[in-house]
């Protein structure tokens, strides 16, 4: 039987972590597409000169990436701890 007083909060945390991982992956995907578009030709190099600081720097510092170097991996790791916690309760 499902004990919602214990399983409910864990299910909520699990869903929040799935959303967090998905958002971080999407932010990284968009950044890498911008970075890829800003490299490869003389015209692209000129465009990169006017690109935002993240593209010039070579790594993402906005969104969830502002708080952690790898928020997608952090959420993934915590997901497995929540799975473990489901087994404990």
Protein Blocks (a to p, Z undefined) as FASTA:
>chain_A
ZZfklmmmmmmmmmmmmmmmmmmmmmmmmmmmmmmmmgoifklmmmmmmmcfklmnopac
ehjllmpmblmlmmmmmmmmmmmmmmmZZ
